[in-house]
Structures are given as structure tokens and as C-alpha cells.
Amino acid sequence: MASSLYFSAPFRTLPPSPSLPKSPRIPFQVSRLSHSLTHKSLAFSTGIRGVSGSGRFRLRAKASMAEKGKGKVEVFDSEDDLSVSLAKYTADLADKFSKLKGSFTVVLSGGSLIKSLRKLVEPPYVDAVDWSTWHVFWVDERVVPKDHDDSNYKLAFDGFLSKVPIPPGKVYAINDALPAEGAADDYETCLKHLVKSNVISVSAATGFPKFDLMLLGMGPDGHVASLFPGHPLVKENEKWVTFIKDSPKPPPERITFTFPVINSSANIALVVCGAGKAGPVHAALGSGQNSDPLPVQMVSPEGELVWFLDKDAASKL
Ligand SMILES: O=C(O)[C@H](O)[C@@H](O)[C@H](O)[C@H](O)COP(=O)(O)O
């Protein structure tokens, strides 16, 4: 394993607190979609019944993943409420996988996702989570030095990784000394090594790596990772990691996981906030159909997909 694949995060001593707190459950109320989103949290998925004050509803979401019964949508009054729920969801999955197999493989995006993870690095989770089992990856990364303001590593380090004691050897940053193509190959080699050493599981169905959790953001054009609408990379079905040199979102040079890897995940959280993203959210979860699906509509994991939306992102539903 090339040492350049690893990047150090500082240690922080944890007070002894072996078990996760039973943090207060976010109210999980369901309302008619046509109502204004006055509930603290609104959740629906095809086939999942919700209860509101006035009775039972079956709410329909026609997105492809919901049709497969895999999409669950939670809508929050504010991004702050969303971040509380996202922290609990992430900590619970970390606990589950760590108890099951002694490790937790989690994949981060860039963008606003990192800010939405802020409650995870606050009490009670910062002290209660067993960070020693975490292995951290990036679904995409900009081809810039790690200390560059555009670096997803730097974003995650400043806002998350520097605040928790994940062992430095378990944080897998890209090799920023390589050009885009080399960095993508290098990262794929890193993943293959970790599959061989049983750190990363493999999907029995696809043969692609199966991460325990991917935390994805979405752009206003419906892109996820660095897979953009209309770009040939969305159809890549052999490589695990590939590169782009003409990203419509700056900076232009990036590496990215491919859809077969994304969709082999055990869990995916799609975290989307803001009115500027209501269009693609509606395209994915509304009742219309489009012949040329947006990248976000191609997210359809083997495991469970949960959408974390604020009410502005859900405003067209
Ligand atoms: O490196 C990147 O640019 C990201 O990984 C990208 O896929 C991001 O998640 C979305 O563009 C959403 O970003 P925002 O949440 O900041 O809009």
C-alpha cells in the first residue's frame, strides 16, 4: 500500500463512554404532501404507511428507487433538525457495523454535507462513538493539493476529521501528487488492497466494493459525486474509480467513484438542502417521469437509501 494513500488526522483522547446514547428520536410524523410542511419531520416511501393526526395515508413516491421499495424520505423543517437526525443515523450505523464486523466503512462527499455532519462531532456522539473502527473514504475528490481550499479532504478535515480520533491510517485521501488519471488508478488500487485485506466488503451480487455507508450530496443540476448529467462517466460500468477533466462544477479535474460502486453500498444517505435543489428532488421523487434520468435518479443501492431533505429542497413534492 502506497503510504501516500493515507493521510493523518490528529488523535484526541476519548473519555470512557462505551455505549451510544439513546438520543431522542426525531419525531417521525407523516403529513399529506399537499399540506404545508409544518411537522417537525415528514417521512414517506412507497409502501410505507405514515400516520398523521387525521388518519393513515399511503404516500406515493415514483422515483425508481422508491418503486423498488428502497427509498425512504425524511423532510425536516430546518437544516439544523436535519443535522441532528443525520448524526443519529450515522452513529447508529457505525455502531451496528462495528459490532457486526469490527469496522465501519464510510464514504464522504464534498460540499455542504460536511457542515450537515456537525452534530456528529458534538456531544453526545463525539464521546460515545467508537471512532477506532471507522475507515473513511471519499466518493469524489478534486485534483488539488490536500491543503487547497477546493480539497474535499481539507473540507472534511477542518469540519469533521480533526475533531474526532479516527486512526490516521484509516483515513484514505487521494494521492495529491498525481494527475487526475493516476490519482483515480491509485485510489482504485487502494480500494482493491483493502478489499483483499477484508477491510472493505464486496457485493456478492456485483463483485464491486460494498461500503457500509455513503453520505452523498447532490448538486442543483442533479449530479452526485462527480457524475454530471449528460456526461459519459455516468455510464462507466467497469472501473471502480474514474476521473473527469471537464467537470461543469469547478474545479474541472476530479476523481470519482462510479455508479456500480455507489450502488453496491449497504446504505446511502442523500443529503439535500435548499430551494435551488427542489427541481431535481422533484424529478427523482415526484410523480413525473423523464426519459433521460439525472445522475441522482440513478442512485439505487443494493441496501437502503434514505433521503434527508430540508423543507425547501422538498418544496416541489
Ligand atoms: O466535490 C464535490 O463537488 C461533491 O462531492 C459534490 O458531488 C457535492 O456533493 C455536490 O455538488 C453538492 O454540493 P453542495 O451540497 O455544496 O451543493
The ligand as a Tripos MOL2 file, in Angstrom:
@<TRIPOS>MOLECULE
LIG
   17    16     1     0     0
SMALL
NO_CHARGES

@<TRIPOS>ATOM
      1 O1        -16.8140   17.5270   -4.6170 O.co2     1 LIG1
      2 C1        -17.9580   17.8170   -4.8580 C.2       1 LIG1
      3 O2        -18.2570   18.8140   -5.5250 O.co2     1 LIG1
      4 C2        -19.0400   16.9820   -4.2840 C.3       1 LIG1
      5 O3        -18.7430   15.7950   -3.7420 O.3       1 LIG1
      6 C3        -20.3510   17.0860   -4.9830 C.3       1 LIG1
      7 O4        -20.8880   15.9270   -5.5040 O.3       1 LIG1
      8 C4        -21.2870   17.6840   -3.9600 C.3       1 LIG1
      9 O5        -21.6620   16.7200   -3.0090 O.3       1 LIG1
     10 C5        -22.4990   18.2710   -4.6110 C.3       1 LIG1
     11 O6        -22.1080   19.1720   -5.5980 O.3       1 LIG1
     12 C6        -23.3630   19.0030   -3.6200 C.3       1 LIG1
     13 O7        -22.6510   20.0640   -3.0840 O.3       1 LIG1
     14 P1        -23.3790   21.1170   -2.1740 P.3       1 LIG1
     15 O8        -24.0610   20.3400   -1.0990 O.co2     1 LIG1
     16 O9        -22.3250   22.0270   -1.6490 O.co2     1 LIG1
     17 O10       -24.3660   21.8150   -3.0670 O.co2     1 LIG1
@<TRIPOS>BOND
     1     1     2 2
     2     2     3 1
     3     2     4 1
     4     4     5 1
     5     4     6 1
     6     6     7 1
     7     6     8 1
     8     8     9 1
     9     8    10 1
    10    10    11 1
    11    10    12 1
    12    12    13 1
    13    13    14 1
    14    14    15 2
    15    14    16 1
    16    14    17 1
@<TRIPOS>SUBSTRUCTURE
     1 LIG1         1 GROUP 0 **** ****
